Amino acid sequence: YEIHWRDWSSDVCSSDLYVIVITSPSGAKQVNYEGLRCEKYEWRLYATLQGDDKWVKTPNSRWQAVRGNTYNRYHSALIQDAFCENSISRKDPKEILRLLKP
């Protein structure tokens, strides 16, 4: 996956906002604008990029618990391995990108 930040300095409701690009083995892409809350171990989907390059806001978006054994397990990996340190958000994109590289 790829991660891009959109206004990293903005901290809305104590969440870190980012754009994630998830590419399947067949090349299909899903692009989401999401947020994470380290202190509560939660994630939220704000919008999805459609095929016509238009962002579509997620209706009834709400914070959801991150669980390591479900479809959103990449959120768990992001929180544990890169975005958070002891329930505190990391703010340096360069440090986060370094932590994401295998």
N, C-alpha and C positions, 0 to 999 in steps of 0.2 A: 504494500500500500504506500501511497504518498501522503504527506501531510503538508498543508499550507496554512499559514496564519492570516487571519483577517483582523486587522487592528488588535494586535496582541496586547497592547498597553491598556485596552479597554477591559475592565473587569466587571461584567454585568452580573449582578446577584452572586458575586464570589465564584463565578465560573470562568473557565478558560475556553475561549472560542477558537475553533479551527475548522478547516475544510479538509476532509479526508477523501481520497480517491482510492476505491477498492477495485482491483482488476482481477477478473476470474481467469482461470487457465485458458479459456477460449478467447480472451481479449475483451469481453464485455466489461463495461465500467459502471460503477455506481459512485456518484459524487454527492456527499452530504456535508451540510453546514451544521456542526454539532457543538455542544458544550459539555465540559466536565466539571464536577465539584469534588475536589480532593477531600475536603473535610467531611463530606457526607457519603463519599463513594457512590456518586450518582452521575448519570449522563442524560443528555436531552438532545433530540433531533429538532433543529429549527427549520431546515429547508433541504430540499433535494434539487439537484440540477437536472432538468429534463433534457431530452434529446435535441430540442430546439435551442439549447443554451440559455434557457430561462429558469430562474430560481422559482420554485414553488414552495410557499410557506407550508409547514406541516400543521394541519388543523388540530386543535386541541392538544398541542404539544405540552408535555409535562415531564418533570424530572422522574427518572426511573432508577431503581437500584441496579448497580453493576453486579453481575453474577459471572463467575469464571467458567461456568459449565453450560452456558446458553448461547444463543445466536449472537449475542453482543459481547462475546468473550474478548474481542479485540479491545474493547473499552477497558477491561480488566488489565490487559497487557499494557495499554497506554498509561493507565494510572500507576501501576506497580513498577514499570520499567523506565518511564520517562517523564511524564507530566507532573508527578507528585513525589514529594519526599516527606514521609511522616505526616501525612494529611495536609501538607502545605504545598501550594502550587509553585512549581518552578516558573520563573518569569523570563529566563534567557532562552530564546529560540535556538541559538547555536548549541547550547548545552543539551537541550532536548533532542535535537537532530543527531548529535553525537551519540546520545544514549540509545537512539532507535536503530543505529547502524549495527548490523551483525558483526 
